[in-house]
């Protein structure tokens, strides 16, 4: 009785034709698109800091930066304050300063292309180091 069922089941399984799976093909297409996009588009590194914006005739952004970040942040392309993109006209870096805890820092002063902000502390996003997405990914793997 069971021998007949085994024969029928095994015969059925042997006669099954493989189906074309859609998931691996879709995954490969998506990976290919992502690789192509990573070779075309460029992206920025970002840093969120608290900075003091002072506006009289012209507006300036002052931020306090550790010494190891000064070389990266002296070439900022633009900033974002309250989800508004602001271009930078010029950059000025102070001398090395020491605070009460014996920490070395510098003040970077950015001249901004705006006039409508009040003189207050703002959370600012700095955009610097523009590069291809694939190069950023490779650098992440090389650093770790």
C-alpha positions as CSV (number, residue, x, y, z in Angstrom):
1,X,0.0,0.0,0.0
2,X,2.7,2.5,0.9
3,X,5.0,1.3,-1.8
4,X,2.6,2.6,-4.4
5,X,2.4,6.0,-2.7
6,X,6.2,6.3,-2.6
7,X,6.4,5.5,-6.3
8,X,3.8,8.1,-7.2
9,X,5.4,10.8,-5.0
10,X,8.9,10.1,-6.3
11,X,7.7,10.0,-9.9
12,X,5.9,13.3,-9.3
13,X,9.0,14.9,-7.9
14,X,11.2,13.7,-10.7
15,X,8.8,15.0,-13.3
16,X,8.6,18.5,-11.7
17,X,10.2,21.2,-13.9
18,X,12.2,23.9,-12.1
19,X,10.4,27.3,-11.9
20,X,12.1,30.5,-12.7
21,X,12.4,32.4,-9.5
22,X,11.7,36.1,-9.6
23,X,13.3,37.1,-6.4
24,X,17.0,36.4,-7.4
25,X,16.5,38.2,-10.7
26,X,14.9,41.2,-9.0
27,X,17.7,41.3,-6.4
28,X,20.4,41.2,-9.1
29,X,18.7,44.0,-11.1
30,X,18.5,46.1,-7.9
31,X,22.1,45.5,-7.1
32,X,23.1,46.4,-10.6
33,X,21.2,49.7,-10.4
34,X,22.7,50.5,-7.0
35,X,26.2,50.0,-8.4
36,X,25.6,52.1,-11.4
37,X,24.1,54.9,-9.2
38,X,27.1,54.7,-6.8
39,X,29.5,55.4,-9.8
40,X,27.4,58.4,-11.0
41,X,26.2,60.4,-8.0
42,X,28.3,62.3,-5.5
43,X,27.7,62.8,-1.8
44,X,29.0,64.9,1.0
45,X,30.2,64.0,4.5
46,X,28.2,65.9,7.1
47,X,28.8,67.1,10.6
48,X,26.1,68.5,12.9
49,X,27.4,71.2,15.3
50,X,26.0,74.0,17.5
51,X,27.2,77.3,16.1
52,X,26.6,81.0,16.8
53,X,25.2,83.0,13.9
54,X,25.7,86.8,14.3
55,X,24.2,89.2,11.8
56,X,24.8,92.9,11.5
57,X,25.6,94.0,8.0
58,X,26.8,90.5,7.1
59,X,26.2,87.2,8.7
60,X,28.9,85.0,10.3
61,X,28.8,81.5,11.7
62,X,31.2,80.7,14.5
63,X,31.9,77.1,15.6
64,X,34.3,75.6,18.1
65,X,36.2,72.7,16.6
66,X,38.8,70.2,17.8
67,X,42.2,70.4,16.2
68,X,41.7,67.1,14.3
69,X,38.6,68.3,12.5
70,X,39.9,71.7,11.4
71,X,41.5,70.5,8.2
72,X,38.2,68.8,7.2
73,X,35.9,71.6,8.1
74,X,37.9,74.5,6.5
75,X,36.6,73.4,3.1
76,X,32.9,73.3,3.8
77,X,30.8,73.8,0.6
78,X,27.5,74.9,2.2
79,X,25.6,74.6,5.5
80,X,22.0,73.8,6.4
81,X,20.2,75.7,9.1
82,X,16.5,74.9,9.8
83,X,16.4,72.8,6.6
84,X,17.5,75.8,4.5
85,X,20.7,75.6,2.4
86,X,23.1,78.5,2.9
87,X,26.2,79.1,0.7
88,X,29.5,80.0,2.3
89,X,31.4,83.0,1.0
90,X,34.7,82.7,2.9
91,X,36.3,81.0,5.8
92,X,38.5,82.3,8.6
93,X,40.3,80.1,11.2
94,X,41.5,81.4,14.5
95,X,44.8,80.5,16.3
96,X,45.0,77.5,18.5
97,X,43.2,78.2,21.8
98,X,43.1,76.3,25.1
99,X,40.0,76.1,27.4
100,X,39.8,75.6,31.2
101,X,40.1,71.8,30.8
102,X,43.4,72.0,28.8
103,X,41.7,71.0,25.6
104,X,43.0,72.6,22.4
105,X,40.5,73.9,19.9
106,X,40.1,76.5,17.1
107,X,37.2,78.8,16.1
108,X,36.2,78.6,12.5
109,X,34.3,81.7,11.2
110,X,32.2,81.2,8.0
111,X,30.9,84.3,6.2
112,X,27.4,83.4,5.0
113,X,25.3,84.4,2.1
114,X,22.2,85.4,4.1
115,X,20.9,88.3,6.2
116,X,17.7,87.2,7.9
117,X,18.9,85.3,11.0
118,X,19.0,86.7,14.5
119,X,22.2,86.5,16.5
120,X,21.6,83.2,18.3
121,X,23.0,79.7,18.7
122,X,21.7,77.3,16.0
123,X,22.1,73.7,15.2
124,X,24.0,73.7,11.9
125,X,24.7,70.8,9.5
126,X,28.0,71.3,7.6
127,X,28.5,69.6,4.2
128,X,32.1,68.9,3.2
129,X,34.3,66.4,1.3
130,X,32.3,65.8,-1.8
131,X,33.0,62.4,-3.3
132,X,31.5,59.5,-5.3
133,X,29.3,57.2,-3.3
134,X,31.4,54.1,-4.3
135,X,34.6,55.8,-3.0
136,X,32.9,56.6,0.3
137,X,31.9,52.9,0.6
138,X,35.4,51.7,-0.2
139,X,36.9,54.1,2.4
140,X,34.5,52.8,5.1
141,X,35.6,49.2,4.4
142,X,39.3,50.2,4.4
143,X,39.0,52.1,7.7
144,X,37.5,49.2,9.6
